């Protein structure tokens, strides 16, 4: 494995979830495409409801995940690209207008665009928030001329509408401290939903218009892309953990056993709602029979709520008619048998499972690791951009 990464730079993505921590390594050479070196996941401790509940436990969990990845790939990891999502994220639109000249016109320069973007960020962010990403939706010159890029146009006044992705500074600092305490540096902090898009969506999909549905353990993100930009973001309640808890409660199982049953036997296909076939699961020291229909029925309400919420989020974006490329699903919950078909039937849009867009990506269940792979890719892209500016 070491021979594969010699001569290239290594970038590590770290996706901290409430149940699992996932990490990925990519190698980026000066010539040729980036290559996926390896992925690893391990249980999360000390992090619940999008907050650090025990710094030492979370640090140990991060150390276990990154140590496992390092051992698996034979690569030494120094710094990581950290991803945050769910309740840690806020999104809002912000507008700003700046004068260019008191009298006459001037040619709009890149510095003017940077200045109006900065002003919109200041107006849209609260004191305790940090802007992770901003996406210009449009620029308006002299209250009339709409432009995606106003540089070079004549004008006296410049306006921008930004979509801001923000998070509370202290929450970011707590996660970064856990990374540092585990013995690593946090090179950058990114929005994990955007990282999923980086790994799973091609430029054409983002241009044509698509919805990325990231099914997490407790929350599901719906990201709308069009013309190459993120146009809308909404998180809805519901995910894999809710289904597992329903299984545990209704079938009298432990959480861990319910999780195994969900991954192995749960489905939301209509044909299985009446399937009386029995399966045997090990409960304590004995095996007990469970009917497939009871497993399916136990999660049916959670699935129905999730599907309806995703559909409503797409409607809320007011862009459903522009999603020419349909819906792409990522995240562990996206692999639930029949969920794609349910969302397709509800939204009347084609649905597919996300695939990692690296030249070499020989891993199963790629949708599980799209966030951490995308985080590594975003770190690589930022490093390249920084290097280009310095040169």
C-alpha positions in Angstrom: 0.0 0.0 0.0 2.8 2.4 0.8 4.1 2.1 -2.8 0.7 3.4 -4.1 0.9 6.7 -2.2 4.6 7.5 -2.7 5.0 10.8 -4.5 1.5 12.0 -3.7 0.0 14.0 -0.9 -2.4 12.4 1.6 -5.6 13.9 2.7 -7.8 12.4 5.4 -11.5 13.1 5.9 -13.2 12.6 9.3 -17.0 12.3 9.5 -18.1 12.3 13.2 -21.6 10.8 13.5 -23.7 10.1 16.6 -23.3 6.3 16.0 -20.2 5.8 13.9 -17.1 7.7 13.0 -16.0 7.2 9.4 -12.6 8.2 8.0 -11.1 8.1 4.5 -7.7 8.6 2.9 -7.1 9.9 -0.6 -3.8 10.3 -2.4 -3.4 13.3 -4.7 -0.5 13.3 -7.1 0.6 16.4 -9.1 -0.3 14.5 -12.3 -3.3 12.3 -12.6 -6.6 12.0 -10.7 -6.9 11.5 -6.9 -7.0 7.9 -5.7 -9.0 6.5 -2.8 -6.4 4.8 -0.5 -8.8 3.3 2.1 -11.7 3.8 4.5 -12.4 2.8 8.1 -15.3 3.2 10.6 -15.7 2.6 14.3 -18.3 3.3 17.0 -18.8 6.8 18.4 -18.7 7.6 22.1 -19.0 10.9 23.8 -21.0 12.6 21.1 -24.8 12.7 21.2 -27.5 15.0 19.8 -24.9 16.9 17.8 -22.9 17.9 20.9 -19.8 16.7 22.6 -21.0 15.0 25.8 -17.6 13.6 26.9 -14.4 15.0 25.5 -12.2 12.1 26.5 -14.5 9.5 25.1 -14.9 11.3 21.8 -11.1 11.8 21.6 -10.6 8.0 22.1 -13.2 7.2 19.5 -11.5 9.5 17.0 -8.1 8.0 17.9 -9.5 4.5 17.3 -11.0 5.4 13.9 -7.9 7.2 12.6 -5.5 4.7 14.1 -7.5 1.9 12.4 -7.3 3.7 9.1 -3.6 4.3 9.5 -2.9 0.7 10.3 -5.1 -0.5 7.4 -3.5 1.7 4.8 0.1 1.9 6.2 0.0 5.7 6.0 0.8 8.1 8.7 -1.9 10.7 9.4 -1.1 14.1 10.7 -4.0 16.4 10.0 -7.7 15.8 9.1 -10.5 17.5 7.3 -13.4 17.5 9.8 -17.0 17.4 8.7 -20.1 18.6 10.7 -23.8 18.4 9.8 -27.2 17.9 11.3 -28.2 20.1 14.2 -24.7 21.7 14.1 -25.6 23.4 10.9 -27.7 26.5 10.2 -28.5 27.9 6.7 -30.0 31.2 5.7 -30.0 33.7 2.9 -28.5 37.1 3.2 -28.6 40.2 0.9 -26.2 43.1 0.8 -25.8 46.2 -1.4 -22.7 48.4 -1.8 -22.2 51.6 -3.7 -19.5 51.6 -6.4 -19.4 55.3 -7.2 -21.4 58.4 -6.1 -21.5 59.7 -9.6 -21.0 58.1 -13.0 -20.2 54.4 -13.6 -17.3 52.1 -13.0 -16.2 48.7 -14.3 -16.9 46.1 -11.6 -13.8 44.4 -10.4 -13.2 41.2 -8.5 -12.5 43.2 -5.4 -16.0 44.8 -5.6 -17.5 41.3 -5.7 -15.4 40.2 -2.7 -16.5 43.3 -0.8 -20.2 42.8 -1.3 -19.9 39.1 -0.5 -18.1 40.0 2.8 -20.8 42.5 3.6 -23.6 40.0 3.1 -21.7 37.5 5.3 -21.5 40.1 8.1 -25.2 40.9 7.9 -26.2 37.3 7.8 -24.1 35.8 10.5 -24.7 36.1 14.3 -21.8 37.0 16.6 -21.5 33.4 17.9 -21.6 31.8 14.4 -18.9 31.0 12.0 -19.5 30.9 8.2 -18.3 27.6 6.8 -19.4 28.2 3.2 -21.2 30.9 1.2 -22.9 30.5 -2.2 -23.8 33.5 -4.3 -27.2 33.0 -5.8 -27.2 36.0 -8.0 -25.7 39.5 -8.4 -27.8 42.6 -9.3 -26.2 45.6 -10.9 -28.1 49.0 -10.5 -31.3 47.2 -9.3 -31.9 45.8 -12.8 -29.2 43.7 -14.4 -29.1 40.2 -13.0 -25.7 38.4 -13.4 -24.0 35.3 -12.2 -20.7 37.0 -12.6 -20.8 40.8 -12.7 -17.0 41.3 -13.1 -16.4 43.6 -16.1 -19.9 45.1 -16.2 -20.5 48.9 -15.8 -22.5 49.9 -12.7 -22.9 52.3 -9.8 -24.4 49.8 -7.3 -23.8 46.1 -6.7 -26.1 43.7 -4.8 -25.7 40.0 -3.9 -27.9 37.3 -2.5 -25.8 34.7 -0.6 -26.8 31.3 0.8 -24.8 31.0 4.1 -23.9 27.7 5.8 -23.0 28.4 9.4 -22.3 26.7 12.7 -21.9 27.9 16.3 -18.2 28.6 17.1 -18.2 26.8 20.4 -19.6 23.6 19.0 -16.9 23.7 16.3 -14.2 24.3 18.9 -15.3 21.4 21.0 -15.0 19.0 18.1 -11.7 20.4 17.0 -10.5 20.1 20.6 -11.4 16.4 20.6 -9.5 15.9 17.4 -6.5 17.7 18.9 -6.7 15.7 22.1 -6.6 12.5 19.9 -3.2 13.7 18.6 -4.3 15.2 15.2 -4.6 18.6 13.7 -7.9 19.8 12.2 -6.8 21.4 8.9 -10.3 22.5 7.9 -13.9 22.2 9.1 -16.4 21.7 6.3 -20.2 21.0 6.0 -20.4 17.2 5.7 -23.5 17.4 3.4 -21.5 19.4 0.9 -18.7 16.8 1.2 -21.3 14.1 0.2 -22.1 16.2 -2.9 -18.4 16.6 -3.6 -17.9 12.8 -3.6 -21.2 11.7 -5.2 -22.4 14.3 -7.6 -20.8 15.1 -11.0 -20.6 18.6 -12.4 -23.3 17.6 -14.9 -25.7 16.5 -12.1 -25.2 19.8 -10.2 -25.7 21.8 -13.4 -28.8 19.9 -14.6 -30.4 20.1 -11.2 -30.6 17.4 -8.6 -31.5 16.8 -5.0 -29.0 15.1 -2.7 -30.7 13.2 0.1 -28.2 12.4 2.9 -29.9 9.9 5.3 -28.1 10.1 8.7 -28.8 8.4 12.0 -31.0 11.2 13.5 -31.5 13.7 10.7 -31.7 13.7 6.9 -30.3 16.5 4.8 -31.9 17.6 1.5 -29.6 19.7 -0.7 -30.8 21.2 -3.9 -28.3 21.9 -6.7 -28.8 23.8 -9.9 -26.5 25.5 -12.4 -23.5 24.1 -10.4 -24.5 25.8 -7.1 -26.2 24.8 -3.9 -29.5 26.6 -4.1 -31.3 25.2 -1.0 -30.7 23.2 2.2 -33.1 21.8 4.7 -32.7 19.2 7.4 -35.6 17.0 8.4 -36.0 14.9 11.5 -35.7 11.2 10.9 -33.0 8.6 10.0 -31.6 5.2 10.6 -31.5 5.5 14.4 -35.2 6.3 14.7 -36.0 3.1 12.8 -33.7 1.1 15.0 -35.3 2.4 18.1 -38.8 1.6 16.8 -37.7 -2.0 16.0 -36.2 -2.3 19.5 -39.3 -1.0 21.2 -41.9 -2.8 19.2 -40.1 -6.2 19.0 -38.6 -6.1 22.5 -35.0 -6.2 21.3 -31.8 -4.5 22.5 -30.7 -1.5 20.4 -27.7 -3.4 19.0 -29.7 -6.4 18.1 -32.4 -4.2 16.5 -29.6 -2.5 14.4 -28.4 -5.9 13.2 -32.0 -7.0 12.3 -32.6 -3.7 10.5 -29.4 -4.1 8.4 -30.1 -7.7 7.6 -33.8 -8.1 7.2 -35.7 -4.7 7.3 -37.4 -3.6 4.1 -40.1 -1.2 3.1 -41.2 -3.0 0.0 -45.0 -3.5 -0.1 -44.6 -7.2 -0.8 -42.8 -7.7 2.5 -45.5 -6.0 4.7 -47.5 -9.2 4.3 -44.6 -11.7 4.3 -45.2 -14.2 7.1 -41.8 -15.9 6.7 -40.0 -16.3 10.0 -36.4 -15.6 10.7 -34.4 -16.7 13.8 -32.4 -14.0 15.7 -30.2 -14.7 18.7 -31.7 -13.0 21.8 -29.5 -13.4 24.8 -28.7 -17.2 25.0 -31.5 -18.4 22.9 -32.9 -18.0 19.3 -36.3 -16.4 18.9 -38.5 -16.3 15.7 -39.5 -13.0 14.1 -41.8 -12.6 11.1 -40.6 -10.4 8.3 -43.9 -8.6 8.2 -43.5 -7.5 11.8 -40.1 -6.2 11.2 -41.4 -4.2 8.2 -44.4 -3.0 10.1 -42.3 -1.8 13.0 -40.5 0.8 10.9 -43.3 1.6 8.5 -44.4 4.8 10.3 -40.8 6.1 10.5 -40.3 5.5 6.8 -43.6 7.1 5.9 -42.7 10.2 7.9 -39.2 10.4 6.4 -40.4 10.0 2.8 -43.1 12.7 3.4 -40.6 15.0 5.0 -38.1 14.7 2.1 -40.9 15.3 -0.4 -42.0 18.4 1.6 -38.4 19.7 1.7 -38.1 19.4 -2.0 -41.4 21.3 -2.4 -40.2 24.0 0.0 -37.2 24.7 -2.2 -39.6 25.7 -5.0 -37.2 24.0 -7.4 -38.8 20.6 -7.9 -39.6 21.3 -11.5 -35.9 22.1 -12.2 -34.5 18.8 -10.9 -33.8 17.3 -14.3 -31.3 14.8 -12.8 -33.6 13.6 -10.1 -32.6 12.5 -6.6 -29.3 11.0 -5.4 -29.3 9.3 -2.0 -26.3 8.8 0.3 -25.8 7.8 3.9 -26.2 4.5 5.8 -30.0 4.8 5.9 -30.2 5.2 2.1 -29.3 1.5 1.8 -32.6 0.4 3.4 -34.3 -1.9 0.9 -37.3 -0.2 -0.7 -36.6 3.3 0.5 -35.5 4.5 -2.9 -38.7 3.2 -4.5 -40.8 4.9 -1.8 -39.2 8.3 -2.4 -39.4 7.8 -6.1 -43.1 7.1 -5.9 -43.8 10.0 -3.6 -41.7 12.7 -5.4 -42.3 11.4 -9.0 -38.6 11.9 -9.6 -36.0 9.3 -10.5 -33.9 8.2 -7.5 -30.4 6.6 -7.5 -27.8 5.6 -4.9 -24.7 7.9 -4.8 -21.4 6.5 -6.1 -18.0 7.9 -5.2 -16.6 9.7 -8.2 -12.9 8.8 -7.8 -11.0 6.9 -10.5 -10.4 4.0 -8.1 -12.9 3.4 -5.4 -13.0 -0.4 -4.7 -15.2 -0.3 -1.6 -18.6 -1.8 -1.0 -21.5 0.4 0.1 -20.0 3.6 -1.2 -23.0 5.6 0.0 -21.8 5.0 3.6 -18.5 6.7 3.1 -19.4 9.6 0.7 -19.0 12.2 3.4 -15.6 11.3 4.7 -14.3 10.8 1.1 -15.7 14.1 0.1 -14.1 15.8 3.1 -10.7 14.5 2.0 -11.4 15.8 -1.6 -12.4 19.2 -0.3 -9.2 19.4 1.7 -7.2 18.5 -1.3 -9.0 21.1 -3.5 -8.5 23.9 -0.9 -4.8 23.0 -0.6 -4.4 23.1 -4.4 -6.2 26.5 -4.5 -4.0 27.9 -1.8 -0.9 26.6 -3.5 -2.0 28.2 -6.8 -2.5 31.6 -5.1 0.9 31.5 -3.5 2.5 30.8 -6.8 
